[in-house]
Amino acid sequence: MATTNLSFSKQGNTWVAKYTSQGDAVVQLEREDGGKVVVYCNLDGMPATPISTCIEYEAGKHVIFNAAIPAGVEVTIESGSEVTAAKML
């Protein structure tokens, strides 16, 4: 199974990446600093809803998590600090 790079861009004080789920995945982030990480999901045309949050003391520079999200669902990942590398498997 090959990894996919995720691209984050700065939106206000948050770093954001979006993708359409292809099914269950593992996401790993390397960041400049710690800070909150929130995963949102939504169906097309519906508002994004948070499904997972790592609060500041749980999420350090190195973060890895399961993204068990059905295929076709829109996913948004927000990071409280700059993401320097991000991969999904």
NUGU-905246 format. One line per field, with one value per atom (N, C-alpha, C, O): residue number from 1; atom name; x, y, z. Coordinates in Angstrom, 2 decimals, padded with zeros to 5 digits, always signed. Each point is the difference from the previous one (the first is absolute). Layout:
nr = [NUM | ...];
atom = [CA | ...];
x = [X | ...];
y = [Y | ...];
z = [Z | ...];
//
This chain:
nr = [1 | 1 | 1 | 1 | 2 | 2 | 2 | 2 | 3 | 3 | 3 | 3 | 4 | 4 | 4 | 4 | 5 | 5 | 5 | 5 | 6 | 6 | 6 | 6 | 7 | 7 | 7 | 7 | 8 | 8 | 8 | 8 | 9 | 9 | 9 | 9 | 10 | 10 | 10 | 10 | 11 | 11 | 11 | 11 | 12 | 12 | 12 | 12 | 13 | 13 | 13 | 13 | 14 | 14 | 14 | 14 | 15 | 15 | 15 | 15 | 16 | 16 | 16 | 16 | 17 | 17 | 17 | 17 | 18 | 18 | 18 | 18 | 19 | 19 | 19 | 19 | 20 | 20 | 20 | 20 | 21 | 21 | 21 | 21 | 22 | 22 | 22 | 22 | 23 | 23 | 23 | 23 | 24 | 24 | 24 | 24 | 25 | 25 | 25 | 25 | 26 | 26 | 26 | 26 | 27 | 27 | 27 | 27 | 28 | 28 | 28 | 28 | 29 | 29 | 29 | 29 | 30 | 30 | 30 | 30 | 31 | 31 | 31 | 31 | 32 | 32 | 32 | 32 | 33 | 33 | 33 | 33 | 34 | 34 | 34 | 34 | 35 | 35 | 35 | 35 | 36 | 36 | 36 | 36 | 37 | 37 | 37 | 37 | 38 | 38 | 38 | 38 | 39 | 39 | 39 | 39 | 40 | 40 | 40 | 40 | 41 | 41 | 41 | 41 | 42 | 42 | 42 | 42 | 43 | 43 | 43 | 43 | 44 | 44 | 44 | 44 | 45 | 45 | 45 | 45 | 46 | 46 | 46 | 46 | 47 | 47 | 47 | 47 | 48 | 48 | 48 | 48 | 49 | 49 | 49 | 49 | 50 | 50 | 50 | 50 | 51 | 51 | 51 | 51 | 52 | 52 | 52 | 52 | 53 | 53 | 53 | 53 | 54 | 54 | 54 | 54 | 55 | 55 | 55 | 55 | 56 | 56 | 56 | 56 | 57 | 57 | 57 | 57 | 58 | 58 | 58 | 58 | 59 | 59 | 59 | 59 | 60 | 60 | 60 | 60 | 61 | 61 | 61 | 61 | 62 | 62 | 62 | 62 | 63 | 63 | 63 | 63 | 64 | 64 | 64 | 64 | 65 | 65 | 65 | 65 | 66 | 66 | 66 | 66 | 67 | 67 | 67 | 67 | 68 | 68 | 68 | 68 | 69 | 69 | 69 | 69 | 70 | 70 | 70 | 70 | 71 | 71 | 71 | 71 | 72 | 72 | 72 | 72 | 73 | 73 | 73 | 73 | 74 | 74 | 74 | 74 | 75 | 75 | 75 | 75 | 76 | 76 | 76 | 76 | 77 | 77 | 77 | 77 | 78 | 78 | 78 | 78 | 79 | 79 | 79 | 79 | 80 | 80 | 80 | 80 | 81 | 81 | 81 | 81 | 82 | 82 | 82 | 82 | 83 | 83 | 83 | 83 | 84 | 84 | 84 | 84 | 85 | 85 | 85 | 85 | 86 | 86 | 86 | 86 | 87 | 87 | 87 | 87 | 88 | 88 | 88 | 88 | 89 | 89 | 89 | 89];
atom = [N | CA | C | O | N | CA | C | O | N | CA | C | O | N | CA | C | O | N | CA | C | O | N | CA | C | O | N | CA | C | O | N | CA | C | O | N | CA | C | O | N | CA | C | O | N | CA | C | O | N | CA | C | O | N | CA | C | O | N | CA | C | O | N | CA | C | O | N | CA | C | O | N | CA | C | O | N | CA | C | O | N | CA | C | O | N | CA | C | O | N | CA | C | O | N | CA | C | O | N | CA | C | O | N | CA | C | O | N | CA | C | O | N | CA | C | O | N | CA | C | O | N | CA | C | O | N | CA | C | O | N | CA | C | O | N | CA | C | O | N | CA | C | O | N | CA | C | O | N | CA | C | O | N | CA | C | O | N | CA | C | O | N | CA | C | O | N | CA | C | O | N | CA | C | O | N | CA | C | O | N | CA | C | O | N | CA | C | O | N | CA | C | O | N | CA | C | O | N | CA | C | O | N | CA | C | O | N | CA | C | O | N | CA | C | O | N | CA | C | O | N | CA | C | O | N | CA | C | O | N | CA | C | O | N | CA | C | O | N | CA | C | O | N | CA | C | O | N | CA | C | O | N | CA | C | O | N | CA | C | O | N | CA | C | O | N | CA | C | O | N | CA | C | O | N | CA | C | O | N | CA | C | O | N | CA | C | O | N | CA | C | O | N | CA | C | O | N | CA | C | O | N | CA | C | O | N | CA | C | O | N | CA | C | O | N | CA | C | O | N | CA | C | O | N | CA | C | O | N | CA | C | O | N | CA | C | O | N | CA | C | O | N | CA | C | O | N | CA | C | O | N | CA | C | O | N | CA | C | O | N | CA | C | O | N | CA | C | O | N | CA | C | O | N | CA | C | O | N | CA | C | O | N | CA | C | O | N | CA | C | O | N | CA | C | O | N | CA | C | O];
x = [+000.84 | -000.84 | +000.89 | +000.93 | -001.20 | +000.81 | -000.54 | -001.20 | +002.10 | -000.42 | -000.36 | +000.47 | -001.31 | -000.40 | +000.41 | -000.24 | +000.84 | +000.33 | -001.25 | -000.78 | +000.59 | -001.08 | +000.61 | +001.05 | -001.71 | +000.48 | -000.83 | -001.23 | +001.92 | -000.64 | +000.27 | +001.09 | -002.09 | +000.18 | -000.49 | -000.87 | +001.44 | -000.36 | -001.29 | -000.13 | -000.83 | -001.27 | -000.22 | -000.43 | +000.72 | -000.04 | +001.13 | +001.16 | -001.47 | +001.01 | +000.06 | +000.60 | -001.21 | -000.09 | +000.56 | -000.08 | +000.67 | +000.49 | -001.02 | -000.40 | -000.03 | -001.12 | +000.34 | +000.64 | -001.08 | +000.07 | -001.38 | -000.71 | +000.33 | -001.28 | +000.23 | +000.86 | -001.66 | +000.03 | -001.32 | -000.78 | +000.53 | -001.16 | +000.47 | +000.92 | -001.55 | +000.43 | -000.14 | -000.96 | +001.96 | -000.04 | -000.26 | +000.09 | -000.40 | -000.23 | +000.96 | +000.69 | -000.65 | +000.84 | +001.44 | +000.54 | +000.09 | +001.37 | +000.69 | -000.64 | +001.95 | +000.81 | +000.65 | +000.54 | -000.60 | +000.58 | +001.10 | -000.18 | +001.32 | +001.09 | +000.41 | +000.18 | -000.03 | +000.38 | +001.31 | +000.22 | +000.64 | +001.19 | -000.24 | -000.32 | +000.47 | -000.37 | +001.12 | +000.89 | -000.95 | +000.99 | -000.09 | +001.01 | -002.21 | -000.24 | -001.23 | -000.60 | +000.23 | -001.22 | -001.22 | +000.09 | -001.21 | -001.25 | -001.10 | +000.24 | -001.42 | -001.19 | -000.05 | +000.46 | -001.01 | -000.28 | -001.46 | -000.44 | -000.32 | -001.42 | -000.27 | +000.47 | -001.21 | -000.42 | -001.50 | -000.79 | +000.41 | -001.40 | -000.39 | +000.84 | -002.12 | -000.52 | -001.33 | -000.72 | +000.40 | -001.32 | -000.31 | +000.90 | -002.19 | -000.47 | -000.14 | -000.15 | +000.22 | -000.07 | -001.21 | -001.13 | +001.37 | -001.07 | -000.42 | -000.88 | +001.48 | -000.35 | +001.13 | +001.13 | -001.41 | +001.06 | +000.99 | -000.36 | +001.61 | +001.04 | -000.30 | -000.38 | +000.55 | -000.29 | +001.24 | +000.56 | -000.11 | +001.18 | -000.28 | -001.01 | +001.94 | -000.15 | +001.13 | -000.12 | +001.21 | +001.13 | +000.79 | +000.24 | +000.15 | +000.80 | +001.11 | -000.25 | +001.47 | +001.13 | +000.28 | +000.43 | -000.69 | +000.21 | +001.49 | +000.83 | -000.50 | +001.38 | +000.99 | +001.08 | -001.39 | +000.99 | +000.13 | +000.98 | -001.93 | +000.09 | +000.76 | +000.59 | -000.62 | +000.55 | +001.30 | -000.02 | +001.14 | +001.30 | +000.45 | -000.83 | +002.13 | +000.56 | -000.27 | -000.14 | +000.07 | -000.17 | -001.37 | -000.25 | -000.62 | -001.36 | -000.30 | +000.29 | -000.88 | -000.47 | -001.35 | -000.19 | -000.75 | -001.33 | -000.70 | +000.34 | -001.30 | -000.86 | -001.08 | -000.61 | +000.38 | -001.10 | -000.96 | +000.01 | -000.82 | -000.94 | -001.26 | -001.01 | +001.09 | -001.06 | -000.43 | +000.85 | -002.14 | -000.45 | +000.39 | +000.12 | +000.09 | +000.35 | -001.08 | -001.19 | +001.64 | -000.90 | -000.30 | -000.58 | +000.95 | -000.26 | +001.11 | +001.18 | -001.55 | +000.98 | +000.63 | -000.71 | +002.04 | +000.74 | +000.81 | +000.63 | -000.66 | +000.81 | +000.79 | -000.56 | +001.87 | +000.86 | +000.53 | +000.55 | -000.72 | +000.51 | +001.07 | -000.18 | +001.28 | +001.10 | +000.23 | -000.05 | +000.29 | +000.28 | +001.41 | +000.31 | +000.56 | +001.35 | +000.35 | -000.64 | +001.66 | +000.37 | +000.35 | +000.76 | -001.31 | +000.28 | +001.12 | -000.14 | +001.26 | +001.16 | +000.01 | +000.64 | -001.33 | -000.14 | -001.24 | -000.31 | -000.41 | -001.21 | -000.18 | +000.07 | -000.30 | -000.21 | -001.20 | -000.34 | -000.29 | -001.16 | +000.25 | +000.48 | -000.82 | +000.14 | -001.33 | -000.11];
y = [-001.17 | +001.17 | +001.24 | +000.10 | +000.84 | +001.21 | +001.12 | +000.07 | +000.79 | +001.16 | +001.15 | +000.07 | +000.82 | +001.21 | +001.20 | +000.01 | +000.99 | +001.23 | +000.87 | +000.11 | +000.48 | +000.97 | +001.39 | +000.21 | +000.74 | +001.38 | +000.86 | +000.04 | +000.65 | +000.93 | +001.42 | +000.32 | +000.55 | +001.42 | +000.78 | -000.45 | +001.63 | +000.83 | +000.74 | +000.66 | -000.79 | +000.72 | +000.66 | -000.64 | +001.92 | +000.72 | -000.48 | +000.07 | -000.56 | -000.51 | -001.52 | -000.60 | -000.03 | -001.45 | -000.51 | +000.67 | -001.87 | -000.68 | -001.06 | -000.80 | +000.78 | -000.82 | -000.85 | +000.48 | -001.75 | -000.88 | -000.60 | -000.29 | +000.10 | -000.62 | -001.10 | +000.10 | -001.17 | -001.08 | -000.76 | +000.15 | -000.95 | -000.89 | -001.38 | -000.55 | -000.02 | -001.29 | -001.10 | -000.06 | -000.82 | -001.21 | -001.22 | -001.14 | +001.38 | -001.06 | +000.17 | +001.02 | -002.01 | +000.08 | +000.32 | -000.52 | +001.37 | +000.43 | +000.30 | +000.11 | +000.02 | +000.49 | +001.29 | +000.06 | +000.98 | +001.30 | +000.32 | -000.17 | +000.63 | +000.41 | +001.43 | +000.33 | +000.50 | +001.40 | +000.27 | -000.49 | +001.25 | +000.57 | +001.50 | +000.61 | +000.00 | +001.40 | +000.80 | -000.56 | +001.87 | +000.91 | -000.02 | +000.13 | -000.30 | +000.07 | -000.83 | -000.59 | +000.53 | -000.69 | +000.84 | +001.00 | -001.39 | +000.73 | -000.94 | -001.17 | +001.67 | -000.79 | -000.52 | +000.68 | -001.89 | -000.57 | -000.43 | -000.72 | +001.16 | -000.34 | -000.61 | +000.53 | -001.63 | -000.63 | +000.23 | -000.34 | +000.91 | +000.25 | -000.87 | -000.33 | -000.05 | -000.74 | +000.60 | +000.60 | -000.79 | +000.38 | -000.66 | -000.35 | +000.18 | -000.43 | +001.24 | +001.11 | -001.29 | +001.11 | +000.89 | -000.48 | +001.78 | +000.96 | +000.15 | +000.80 | -001.56 | +000.07 | +000.69 | +000.04 | +000.51 | +000.66 | -001.00 | -001.12 | +001.54 | -000.83 | -000.18 | +000.95 | -002.19 | -000.34 | -000.64 | -000.94 | +001.42 | -000.60 | -001.44 | -000.29 | -000.62 | -001.40 | -000.44 | -001.02 | +001.80 | -000.35 | +001.26 | +000.84 | -000.73 | +001.14 | -000.48 | -000.72 | +001.11 | -000.19 | +001.37 | +000.91 | -000.76 | +001.30 | +000.28 | -000.90 | +002.12 | +000.48 | -000.88 | -000.28 | -000.17 | -000.79 | -001.42 | -000.68 | +000.20 | -001.34 | +000.00 | -001.01 | +002.12 | +000.06 | +000.80 | +001.23 | -001.94 | +000.66 | +000.24 | +000.14 | -000.10 | +000.21 | -001.17 | +000.17 | -001.36 | -001.23 | -000.59 | -000.36 | +000.25 | -000.47 | -001.10 | +000.16 | -001.27 | -001.05 | -000.46 | -000.17 | -000.04 | -000.41 | -000.79 | +000.13 | -000.94 | -000.72 | +000.94 | +000.73 | -000.75 | +000.76 | -001.02 | -000.23 | -000.39 | -001.04 | +000.67 | +000.10 | +000.36 | +000.80 | -000.67 | -000.30 | +000.05 | -000.67 | +000.74 | +001.23 | -001.98 | +000.58 | +000.98 | -000.22 | +001.31 | +001.01 | +001.15 | +001.00 | -001.10 | +001.05 | +001.05 | -000.35 | +001.63 | +001.08 | +000.13 | -000.02 | +000.15 | +000.06 | +001.29 | +000.38 | +000.30 | +001.19 | -000.23 | -000.36 | +000.59 | -000.11 | +001.39 | +000.66 | -000.21 | +001.30 | -000.21 | -000.79 | +001.51 | -000.06 | +001.39 | +001.00 | -000.97 | +001.26 | +000.51 | +001.11 | -001.91 | +000.46 | -000.46 | -000.89 | +001.50 | -000.27 | -001.47 | -000.59 | +000.01 | -001.39 | +000.02 | +000.57 | -001.21 | -000.02 | -001.22 | +000.03 | -001.10 | -001.19 | -000.74 | -000.05 | -000.54 | -000.74 | -001.11 | +000.24 | -001.45 | -001.14 | -000.80 | -000.03 | -000.63 | -000.84 | -001.35 | -000.08 | -000.99 | -001.36 | -000.71 | -001.16];
z = [+000.00 | +000.00 | +000.00 | +000.80 | -001.67 | -000.12 | +000.89 | +000.27 | +000.17 | +000.78 | -000.94 | -001.14 | +001.64 | -000.72 | +000.83 | +001.21 | -001.82 | +000.70 | +000.12 | -000.95 | +002.11 | +000.21 | +000.02 | +000.60 | -001.25 | -000.04 | +000.95 | -000.08 | +000.97 | +000.94 | -000.44 | -000.48 | +000.65 | -000.27 | +001.21 | +000.74 | -000.56 | +001.16 | -000.30 | -001.02 | +001.94 | -000.07 | +001.34 | +000.96 | -000.90 | +001.28 | +000.88 | -000.40 | +001.60 | +000.93 | -000.01 | +000.89 | -001.90 | -000.05 | -001.32 | -001.03 | +001.06 | -001.20 | -000.37 | +000.85 | -002.13 | -000.42 | -001.23 | -000.93 | +000.95 | -001.17 | -000.21 | +000.97 | -002.23 | -000.34 | -001.01 | -000.88 | +001.01 | -000.98 | +000.05 | +000.94 | -001.96 | -000.02 | +000.39 | -000.60 | +001.61 | +000.53 | -001.05 | -000.76 | +000.76 | -000.83 | +000.88 | -000.46 | +001.73 | +000.98 | +001.17 | +000.11 | +000.76 | +001.20 | -000.36 | -000.98 | +001.79 | -000.25 | +001.33 | +001.04 | -001.12 | +001.10 | -000.47 | -001.11 | +001.94 | -000.34 | +001.00 | +001.21 | -001.72 | +000.87 | -000.35 | -001.18 | +002.22 | -000.16 | +000.71 | +001.11 | -001.74 | +000.64 | +000.03 | -001.03 | +002.21 | +000.16 | +000.65 | +000.64 | -000.82 | +000.60 | +001.51 | +000.69 | -000.16 | +001.44 | +000.32 | -000.90 | +002.15 | +000.40 | -000.30 | -000.72 | +001.25 | -000.22 | -000.40 | -000.33 | +000.35 | -000.26 | -001.44 | -000.92 | +000.74 | -001.31 | +000.01 | +000.90 | -001.91 | -000.10 | -001.37 | -001.02 | +000.99 | -001.26 | -000.15 | +000.88 | -002.02 | -000.33 | -001.19 | -000.84 | +000.77 | -001.15 | -000.41 | +000.80 | -002.07 | -000.48 | -001.33 | -000.77 | +000.51 | -001.30 | -000.88 | +000.51 | -001.81 | -000.95 | +000.29 | +000.10 | +000.04 | +000.24 | +001.44 | +000.31 | +000.59 | +001.43 | +000.76 | -000.49 | +001.68 | +000.76 | +000.60 | +000.35 | -000.25 | +000.61 | +001.49 | +000.69 | -000.21 | +001.39 | +000.62 | -000.58 | +001.75 | +000.62 | +000.44 | +000.63 | -000.98 | +000.42 | +000.93 | +000.67 | -000.63 | +000.87 | +000.34 | -000.87 | +002.13 | +000.44 | +000.91 | +000.97 | -001.27 | +000.92 | +000.58 | -000.71 | +002.01 | +000.60 | +000.15 | -000.17 | +000.47 | -000.05 | +000.75 | -000.53 | +001.73 | +000.75 | -000.54 | +000.33 | -001.15 | -000.60 | -001.33 | -000.38 | -000.32 | -001.36 | -000.02 | +000.09 | -000.20 | -000.05 | -001.43 | -000.90 | +000.70 | -001.33 | -000.93 | -001.21 | +001.77 | -000.78 | +000.34 | +001.15 | -002.15 | +000.23 | -001.02 | -001.18 | +001.64 | -000.90 | +000.51 | +001.21 | -002.14 | +000.41 | -001.11 | -001.17 | +001.57 | -000.94 | -000.49 | +000.78 | -002.08 | -000.60 | -000.60 | -001.21 | +002.07 | -000.43 | -000.52 | +000.70 | -001.94 | -000.61 | -001.30 | -000.84 | +000.64 | -001.21 | -001.28 | +000.00 | -001.06 | -001.30 | -000.46 | +000.20 | -000.81 | -000.55 | +000.93 | -000.43 | +001.70 | +000.98 | -000.08 | -000.09 | +000.12 | -000.01 | +001.38 | +001.01 | -000.96 | +001.25 | +000.04 | -000.99 | +002.12 | +000.24 | +001.27 | +001.04 | -001.11 | +001.18 | +000.30 | -000.88 | +002.12 | +000.44 | +001.07 | +000.92 | -001.06 | +000.95 | +000.60 | -000.71 | +002.01 | +000.68 | -000.20 | +000.41 | -001.05 | -000.32 | -001.41 | -000.56 | -000.01 | -001.39 | -000.21 | +000.77 | -001.82 | -000.37 | -001.03 | -001.07 | +001.41 | -000.89 | -000.91 | -001.06 | +001.44 | -000.82 | +000.45 | +001.19 | -002.16 | +000.32 | -001.03 | -001.20 | +001.70 | -000.88 | +000.48 | +001.18 | -002.16 | +000.28 | -000.65 | -001.13 | +001.83 | -000.52 | +000.10 | -000.39];
//
